[in-house]
Amino acid sequence: MTVLQIVLIALAGFAAGTVNAVAGGGSFFTFAALVFGGLPTLDANATSAVALTPANLASVVGYREEVRKNFREMIPFLVIGIAGGAIGAWLLITIGDEGFRPTVPWLLLLATVLFALSGHINRAIAPFAAKGGAGVKFAAFALMAVVAIYGGFFGAGMGIMMLAALAIIESGDFHKSNAIKNAVAFLIQTVSATLLIAGGLVHWPHAVITMLASIAGGYLGVSVARRVPQPVIRATVVTVGAVLTLVFFVRG
């Protein structure tokens, strides 16, 4: 790695740690930096996923009281997360870089649209959450399973869809839903990271720099990010996602 690449990866890691603690979407920054730092798209995705996993543990710790109180109810979601994360990582390893590269712009586009429309998604889900019913809840559990597989495969934007499904199942208890989302997402990332490491896709020098910088961003950057309105941070993430989507479509 050149000095410029090290600085770029460290800055991206710091930015990812900061925005993940406040709004989500940090993998946009790290994935892009690792690709432009010279890694193949598949390896960049794997390295980014592994590097950001420790920093995301903090969000679980922050909701430890909700996790403790609702742990039994969380078990089905945790099982879905473990299974989905394993399937997603297995699919990623199986298709290889040649299969993964063409999907990157579409995955970035999907994640960007999810971030951009997150408020509208929440409002659209509200009537279904109020209505409830066995059929609606089954559909929500099915969505959770799909999101878990997506999270093991790529991950950006999975929190938004997970919260949408949980809003139906948990009938509007946001903090409980957020605690479940954080715990399930962390399990998805941990299982996925384990398989990606075993698959030899992680570049450790890049991962360690990203990991340390993201932890610093999560710890030090939050105090700065709190002073910036969340819509501004979300708009920044959406803008970065849109630019990256365009760049990867042009690159083919």
N, C-alpha and C positions, 0 to 999 in steps of 0.2 A: 504494500500500500504506500502511496505517496503521502506527503504531509497534507496536501490539499484534500485527498480522499479521507484521511483520518479526521480532519476538521469538519468536513461535510457530514460524515457519518455521526460524529459526536453532536453536532448541532441538530441534526435530524432526530437523534435519540433524545436529546433534551426537549425538543419541541414535542415529540411524541409523548413523553412522560407528563408534560404539562397539560396538553390538550386531553389526554386520556383521563386525567384526574378531574377535569372540569366538564368536558363535553363528549369525549370519545373521538375516534378517527385518527389516532396517532400513527397507525400502521401505514397510512398514506405517506407520511414523511420518511419513515425508516425504509419502507419497501423501495421508494423512489431513489433514496440516497444510495442504497446498496446496489441497485441496478446500475445507476450512473457511476457507482464506484467500481464497476467492472464485473459484478457477479451475474451469472445467468439468472433469468427470471425465477426459475424454480428454486434455486439455491438462495436467492434474495428473499423470497417469500418464507422459506423455511428458517433462515437465519433471523429474519425480523420477528417471526412468531416466537422462536425460542428466546430471543433477547428481551422481548417485552413481557414474557410470562412472570418473572419475579416482581416487576413493578406493579403488575395487576393484582398481586396478592394483597397489596395494601388496601384495595377497595373491599376485599372480603373481610379483612381485619376491622375496617371501619364500621362494618355492619355485623360485627361478631355477636352482639346482643340479639339481633333479629334472627341470625343464623342459629344461635343456641335455642331460642324459644320455638322456632318453627322447623327444627331439623327433621323430625319424623315426616312432616308434610313434604319436605324438600326431597326426600329419598327418590321418588319416581323421577323427578326432574334431574337429579344427579346421575341416575342410571342412564337416562336418555343422553345426558351430556357426555358420559364416558363412552357409550356405544357410538354416538354420532361423531365425536372427536376422533375415535379410532377409525371409523369408516372413511371419514373425510381425509385423514392423513394417508390412509392406505390407498385411496383413489389418487391422491396427489403423487405419491411415490410410484404408483403403477403406471400412470400416463407419462411420466418423465417430462423433461424440459420441452421436448418437441411437441408433446400434447398440451402442456400447460401454457406455453407462450401465446398461442392464438386466443386463449380464453381471457388473458390478462386485461385487454381493453374493455371487454364486456363485463368482467367482474368489477373493474374500477368504475365503469358507468353505473352498474347496479348499486354499488356502495354509495356513490355520489348522489344518485337519485334518492336513495333511502335517507341520507343525511339531510338533503334539501327538503324532503317532504315529511320529515319526522313529525312535525306538528300536525299536519293534515292526516297522517296515518293514525295518530292518537285520537283525533276527533272522529275519524271514520270508524274506529274500533268501539268507541263509547256506546253506541246503541246495542251492539252485540254483547258487550260486557253487562249491560243492564238487563238484557233479555235472558242471558244464561241458557240453560237447557243442556241435556246430555249430548245432543248432536253438535251443538256449538262448541262445547268443551272438548269433545273428541277431535274436532277440527283444529282447535287450539293446541292440543297435545301433538297432533300430526305436524302442525307448523313448527312446534318446538323441535321435533325430531329432524325436520328438514334443515332448520336453522343450525342445529348442532352439527350436522354433516357439513354444511356450508362453513361453519366455524373451523372445523378441522381441516378443511380444504383451503380456505382463503381468510375468512374472518372479518374483514372490514365491514362494518354496518350490521353485524349480527346482533348486537345489543339492542338495536332499535326494534327489530322484528321479534326478538325474544320478549321485550317489554310489552309489545303489542299482544302477543299470545298470552302472556301472564296477566295482562289487564282483564282479559276475558275470564281466565281461570280463577284469579284471585279477587275479582269484583272490585277493583279500584283501590286496594290497599297498596299504595305506591311504594312505601318503604319496605314492606314485605316482598313485593315483586322485585324491587331493586336488589334486595339482599339475595334473593334466589337467583336473579340474573347474574350478579357478580360471582356467586359461588359456582354456578353451572358454567359460566364463561371461563372461569379459572380452571375448572376440571377439564373442559374441552381443550384449552390451551396446553395444559400439562400433559394430557394423554397424547395430543397431537405432537407436542415438542419431543416427547419420549420416542415416538416412532420415527420422527424426522431425524433425530440424532442417530438412532439405530440405522437409519437408511443412509447415513453418511452425507447428508445434504447441508449440514451446518458448517459454516466457515467461522471457526472460533475466534480468530483475532477480530473480525468484524463484529461478531456477536458480543464479545466482551466489551468492546468500546460502546456499542449501542446500549447494552445492558446498564453499564455504569452511568452513562449519560441520561438514560431514561429514568433511572432511579433518582438521579440528581434533579431532573426536570419535575418528577412527581413530587419531590420534597421541597425544592427551592422555588420552582416555577409557579406553584399554586398560589403563593402569596401575591405574585404579580398578576396572575390570571384572574384572581378574585376581583381585581380593580377594573377588569375589562368586562363589559356586558357579555353574557353568554351568547346572545345572538351574533355579536361581532366575532366571537371565537368560532361559532358554528359556520358563519359566512366564510371565514378564513379557510376552514377545513373543506367546505364545499368548493371554494375557488381552487384550492390546491388539487382536490379530486378531479375537478373539471379540466384543469390544465393537464394533469397527468393522463386522463382519459384521452384527450386530444393527441397528446404526444405519442402514446402507445398505439393509437389507431393509425397515426401517420407513419410510425416506425414499422407497422405491419407485424 
